[in-house]
Amino acid sequence: MPGTPSLDVVLDTLLTLEPPGPFTSVGAFRAAWRLECLALADGNPIDHALLGGALADRLGYAFAAGYAAALRRLVPALGLETHACLCVTEAGGGHPRAIRTTLVPDGDTFRLTGAKRWATLAGEGDVLLVAASEGWSGDRNRVRLVSVPADAPGVRCEALPPTPFTPEIPHYEVSLDEVRVDAAAVLPGDGFTAYVKPFRTIEDLHVSAAAAAFLLSTARRLQWPVELAAGLAAVVVTLRGLANAPPDAPGVHLALAGTLASLRELARASEPAWAASGDPDGAGRWVRDAPLLGVAEKARAARLASGWATFVG
């Protein structure tokens, strides 16, 4: 990618960046993160995820950076000025068969109607990327992804109760009532196979990279054992390489599973270092937020089994 820095520059940046102190909101974090991204390289989502992790003063803000960077990897037209949210899950889940939000032609435009659950940062964003059905072909739901301004007429975001971990990152229910969208807002390609399905891997890569960078930056600042820092640096390097590979490649799924297992083990190994760090607030947040790293384990196991089956039958 244009402007992509070399690996040594990225590692040096992660290991020397000084977080400016506690952030009062996800908006304040995003503003500081954008400036650091522009200083490093404008255009490489995985490096932006890593930079956000190193800048963050808590895992929740590292997640926010990884999530935003993952969406920019999925939809390259999204820039650093745009904060997006992927809206897929409905009452019946996130499978294509569960998508009941409709995209209906209306002259030269479309009408978008439906409801989404568990939309991360939807009420804090500029753009909603909405999975919607344009109808069924036999037993196949034809899903498209539609880009909608978060403040468009007919869009309503209602905050859900905070989660037990990373409560700084809000989730929303989104209602779409006859929202008018232009044809250009309908992204090309199949909404599920081109966007929703690969995003599961892309999000894992970028969010995990941000989490690893957060721990690596913390290890340097709090002078944790060098062996722990070295392991985290190795995870960072591996995830950076994997993030630029095709997200549907079986070998990528295999390597990602192993790397995430290493990250979880290093996260567990960091617990004594956190306890002895002299940063009780940070240690308390980490104990609260660490379960984030174990989310979606069932889906990850299925992805690993499918990828491995490609090679062993």
N, C-alpha and C positions, 0 to 999 in steps of 0.2 A: 504494500500500500504506500502511496505517496507520503513522504515525511515520516515513515516508520523508523523509530530509533533502533539502534543495535541493542542486543541483549545486555551488554555490559553497562550501557547508559541506563537502561531500565532498572537493572539491579542496583546500580549506584544511587539512582533517584529514590528507589524504595527504601534504601538503607540510610539515607541522609535526610529525607524529608522530615521537617518538624511540624507536626500537626499544630494548628494555632490555638488549641485548647478546646474546652467543651463547646459543642454546637447546641444552640437553643432550639433548633427545629430542622426538619429535613430540608426546608427551603434554604436556610443558612448554610447547611452543609453543601447543597447543590451549587450555590453561588461560589463558594471557595473551591470546590472541586473543578468547576468549569475553568477557572483561571489557571489551575495547575495543569489541566489537560491541554489548554492552549499553549502553555509554556513548554510542554513535553513534545507533543505531536498531535495535530488535529487530523484524525482520520482512522486511528487504529483502535477499535472497540476494546480488545482484550487489554491493551496497555492502559486505556482509560479505566477499565475495571480495576486493574492492579493499583493504579494511582489513587483511585477512590478508596480502596481498602487501606492503603498506607496513610491516607489523610484522615480517615475516620477515627473518632474517639470511642466508637462502640460498634459491635457487630451489625446492628440494625442499619446504620448508615453505610457500612461496607456493602450490605445486601442491596441497599438502594442504588449504589454505584454499579454493582454487578448486574442488577436487573435492567437498569437503563442502558448500559453498554450492550447487553445481550439483545435488546430490542433494536439498537442501532446496527448490530451485526445482522439481524434478521431483515430489517428494512433499512437499507443504507441511506435512503433519502432523509431519514430522521437526523437532524443535526444536534449539536451541543446545546442549542437554544431551545430545543423541543423536548418536553417531558411527556412520554407516552405511557399508555397502559394497555396491556393485552386483555381483552374481555372475551372469554371463551365459556367458562363454566356456567351452567344453568341448573335448574332444579334437578334435572336428571343426570347431571355430571358434565364431563367435557368431551365425551365421545361424539363423533359426527352424528350418530343417531339421536343424541340428546339435544342437538341444536334446534331450538324452536323459534328463535329470533328470525324474522323474515325480512328479506330484501325484495321489494316488489317494484317493478317498473311503473313509472308515472310520467308519461310523456318522455321528455329528454332527460329526466332525472329518476331517482328512486326514492322509495319510502322505506325507512328502517324502523321496525317495531319489535319489541321484546324486552327481556329482562335478563340480567347477568348477576351472578353471585361471585363473591370473593375476588373482586377486581382490585388488585394491588395498586395503591396510590392513585386511583382513578380521580378522586376529588382534589388531588394535588397536582394534576397534570394538565397539559394543553390539548392532547390528542388521545382519543380512544381508538384502538384497533379492534374492531368488533367482528367476531365470527358470526355469520348469518347464513341462512338457507335461502337459496333462490329457487327451491323446489326439489322434488324427488324424481329420479330416473329409475324406475323399477324400485329396487330395495336400497338404492344409493341416494343419500342426502347430498345434494350439490351445495357445498359450503364455499362461501367467498369471504375474504377479509376486507373490511371496509374501514377507511380512515375517517373519523368523525371529530370535529372540534368538540372539546369537552363542554364548552359553553353554548353549543348549538341549541336552538329552540327545540324543545321536546326531550332533551337529555336531563336526567336528574340523578344525582349521586347521593346516596345516603350512607353515612359512616356506620360500620359494624362495630361491635364492642372490641376493645383492644385484645390482642392475643396474649397468652401468658408469656411468650418470649418476643423480643424485638417489638415492644408495644409502640415505639416511636414510628413504626411503619404502618400506617392505617390501611385497612381494606374496606371496600365499599360494595353495596348493592347498586346496580345501575339500571335505571328504567329508560327505555327508548320508546317514545310515543309519537309515531308517525314523523320521524326525523327525516327531513329532506336532505338527500346527498346527491352530488353530481356524479356523473359516470366516471370521471377521472378519480373519484375517491375510492372506487372499487379496485383493489390491487390485482395485478395480473396473476393468473394461475389458480390452481385449486387451493382453497383456503386452508384445508386440513393438511394435505401432503406437502404443500410448499411453505407453510408457515407454522401452523399449530404443532404438528408432529416434530419437525426439526427444532422448534423452540425448546422443547423439553431438554434436549441435549445442550443446545446453545446456552440456555439459562444455567444449567448445572455447571458448565465450564466457566462462565463469567462470574457467577455468584461465588463459586468455590474459589476461583482465583482471587477475588476481592477479599474473601475470608482469610485465605492463606497470607495475602499481603498485609492484612490487618494484624494477624498474629506475628508475622515477621517484623513489622514495624514496632510492635509492642515489645518483642524480644530484644530488639536493639535499644529501645528507649529505657526499658527496665532491667537491661543487662541480664537476661536469662542465660542459661547454659548454652555454650556455642553449639553443642551437638543438636539442640532443639532448633536453633536458628538455621543451621545448615540443612536440616531436614525440611524445614519450611521453604527455604530458598530452592531446594530441589523440586518441591511440589509446584512452586511458582513457575519455574522454568518449564516443567512438563506441561502444565495447563496452558501456558502461553503457546507452546508449539501445537498442542491439540486443538486449540481454539481456531487456528487458521486452516485446519483440515476440514474436509466435508463432514458435516454433522451426522450424516446417515451412514458413514463408513463403519462396517462391523469392527474393524481393527481399532478405530477410535473409541468405540463403546467399550471394548476390552481394556484398553489402556486407561480410559477414564475411570472405570470401575476400580482398577488397582490404585490409581492415584488418589481417588476419593477415600479409599480405605486407609491409605497412608496419612491423608489429612486428618481423618477422624482419630487415628492413633496418636498423631502429634498433638491434636487438640486435647486428648485425654492426658497425654504426658505433660501438657502445660499447666495442669491443675495445681501441682505443688509450687510451680513458679509464680502463678497468680497469687496463691495464698501467701507467699513470702515477698511479694512485690512491693509492699508499702503503699499500694494503691487500692484501698478497700472498696472505693466506689467502682473502679474498673473491674476488680475481681468479682464484686457482687453482680454487676451487669453481665459478666461473662458466664457465671453460674446460671443466671436466669436465661441467657440467650443461646447458650451452646446447643440446646435441642434443635435449633434451626438446621444444624448440619445433618441431622438424621431424618429430615422431612423427605417424603416420597421414596422411601427405601424399597417399597414393593414395586414401584414402577422401574426403579433402577435395576432391581434384580431381574425383572422381565426383560429389560433392554440388554443386560449382560448375557442372559441365557440365549436370547435370539441372536446376538452377535457371535457368541461362541459356537452356536449350532451351524453358522455359516461355514466354519472351518472344520468342524468334526462330524457334521451330519447328524 
